[in-house]
């Protein structure tokens, strides 16, 4: 299954949003300015990452 062309289930959208929101609060940036971070999260999701910790790690490594 190619996740790049699949929709993201609502529960997983909530997961990605909560990680992004937490990241933005921690980094003191607005969510509208976090497009690169959102892309990173979606890329990691497409690779199969579903753990909040691993998603945050991915953001930390690319910052």
C-alpha positions, 0 to 999 in steps of 0.5 A: 500500500502506498501511503503517499496516496492514501488519506490519513485516518482521523485518529492519526490526524489527531496524533500528528496535530498534537505532536505539531502543537506540542512542538510549536509550544515548546519551540515558541513558534506559531503553527502557521509558521511550522510548515516544514515541521508539518512536512517532516511529520507527514513524511515520517508518518508515511514511513510508518512512524506512529509513536509520538516520541519517534515523531518528536525525535524526527523533528528534533533531528532536523531542527 
